[in-house]
Amino acid sequence: MLWLKALHLIFMVTWFAGLFYLPRLFVYHAMSDDAISNERFKVMERKLYFGIMTPGMICTFIFGVWMLSGYAWNLYAASLWLHMKLALLAMLVVYHLYCGKWLLDFKYDRNRHGHVFFRWVNEIPVLFLFAIVILAVVKPL
């Protein structure tokens, strides 16, 4: 089980690295005004989203579900903290998908948001990270 937990955490860190960095790329992309920078950001965003973030998310879920089915569900099924963590993860997936929508907006040159919007959006994963880690480690409820 410790190997599953380690792999779950490794891929969670990978996923969150992308969740932290992609909106930062959107900040810089929204500020760029030349074709070369615009195309460079499109490539970076695509590779980050499809090459790091999405595989990280998928592997996080694979190893998380594996742990749940292996032992954790029997121990914690009635615990409120686990249900809250799973609800936060569902919301985090929605955030991930919104990042994909913004990626497509930039890809097709139809972004309507400025850099300040993406600066605020960039803070959202921090809130999720704090809440999810506290729920998983401290198990307060």
Secondary structure, DSSP 4 states (H G I P E B T S, - for coil): -HHHHHHHHHHHHHHHHHHHHHHHHHHHHHH--SHHHHHHHHHHHHHHIIIIIHHHHHHHHHHHHHHIIIIIHHHHTT-HHHHHHHHHHHHHHHHHHHHHHHHHHHHTT-----HHHHHHHTTHHHHHHHHHHHHHHH---
